[in-house]
Amino acid sequence: MGECDVCYIYADYFGLYVPGKLQRMLKGLGPFGVTTQGTLLICSLVLAIPSVMIFLSVALKPKPNRWLNIIFGVIYTAIILRTMWSWSFFIFYGVIEIVLTGLVVWYAWNWPRQKAA
């Protein structure tokens, strides 16, 4: 799922150019209202999970790896479907992210199951 990180970064970067965005940020307003340490921590957690999944995909055994990729793939697809509908560049990156997270789920679901040794 780490491949989506680049799309998140670019979409967020270009989002800074949306008229009024910087003014809202300077007033302490974030995507969920007033910016607090808690909201920034939650946003950081959501953005860190795809990077952590790169490591976990190598470190975990197949069964938990499969289920984490399916669960987080579905969650991130839902997040993108909820948040991508404002500007055309968000929709563009959202489509890419949905395709990628959909492929993660599909591959995790269809990956050959290994027999217990």
Contacts in CASP RR format, 6 or more apart in sequence:
PFRMAT RR
TARGET T0000
AUTHOR 0000-0000-0000
METHOD contacts of the structure
MODEL  1
MGECDVCYIYADYFGLYVPGKLQRMLKGLGPFGVTTQGTLLICSLVLAIP
SVMIFLSVALKPKPNRWLNIIFGVIYTAIILRTMWSWSFFIFYGVIEIVL
TGLVVWYAWNWPRQKAA
1 49 0 8 1.000
1 50 0 8 1.000
1 53 0 8 1.000
1 54 0 8 1.000
1 69 0 8 1.000
1 72 0 8 1.000
1 73 0 8 1.000
1 76 0 8 1.000
1 100 0 8 1.000
1 101 0 8 1.000
1 104 0 8 1.000
2 50 0 8 1.000
2 51 0 8 1.000
2 53 0 8 1.000
2 54 0 8 1.000
3 50 0 8 1.000
3 100 0 8 1.000
4 50 0 8 1.000
4 76 0 8 1.000
4 97 0 8 1.000
4 100 0 8 1.000
4 101 0 8 1.000
5 47 0 8 1.000
5 50 0 8 1.000
5 51 0 8 1.000
7 93 0 8 1.000
7 94 0 8 1.000
7 96 0 8 1.000
7 97 0 8 1.000
7 100 0 8 1.000
8 47 0 8 1.000
8 50 0 8 1.000
8 93 0 8 1.000
8 97 0 8 1.000
10 93 0 8 1.000
11 89 0 8 1.000
11 90 0 8 1.000
11 93 0 8 1.000
11 94 0 8 1.000
14 89 0 8 1.000
15 21 0 8 1.000
15 87 0 8 1.000
15 89 0 8 1.000
15 90 0 8 1.000
16 22 0 8 1.000
18 86 0 8 1.000
18 87 0 8 1.000
24 30 0 8 1.000
25 35 0 8 1.000
28 34 0 8 1.000
28 35 0 8 1.000
29 35 0 8 1.000
30 39 0 8 1.000
31 39 0 8 1.000
31 43 0 8 1.000
32 39 0 8 1.000
33 39 0 8 1.000
46 79 0 8 1.000
49 72 0 8 1.000
49 76 0 8 1.000
50 72 0 8 1.000
50 76 0 8 1.000
53 68 0 8 1.000
53 69 0 8 1.000
53 72 0 8 1.000
56 65 0 8 1.000
56 68 0 8 1.000
57 65 0 8 1.000
57 69 0 8 1.000
60 68 0 8 1.000
62 111 0 8 1.000
62 113 0 8 1.000
62 114 0 8 1.000
65 108 0 8 1.000
66 108 0 8 1.000
66 109 0 8 1.000
66 111 0 8 1.000
67 108 0 8 1.000
69 104 0 8 1.000
69 105 0 8 1.000
69 107 0 8 1.000
69 108 0 8 1.000
70 105 0 8 1.000
70 108 0 8 1.000
70 109 0 8 1.000
73 101 0 8 1.000
73 102 0 8 1.000
73 104 0 8 1.000
73 105 0 8 1.000
74 101 0 8 1.000
74 105 0 8 1.000
76 97 0 8 1.000
76 101 0 8 1.000
77 97 0 8 1.000
77 98 0 8 1.000
77 101 0 8 1.000
77 102 0 8 1.000
77 105 0 8 1.000
80 94 0 8 1.000
80 97 0 8 1.000
80 98 0 8 1.000
80 101 0 8 1.000
81 98 0 8 1.000
83 90 0 8 1.000
84 90 0 8 1.000
84 91 0 8 1.000
84 93 0 8 1.000
84 94 0 8 1.000
84 95 0 8 1.000
84 97 0 8 1.000
85 91 0 8 1.000
END
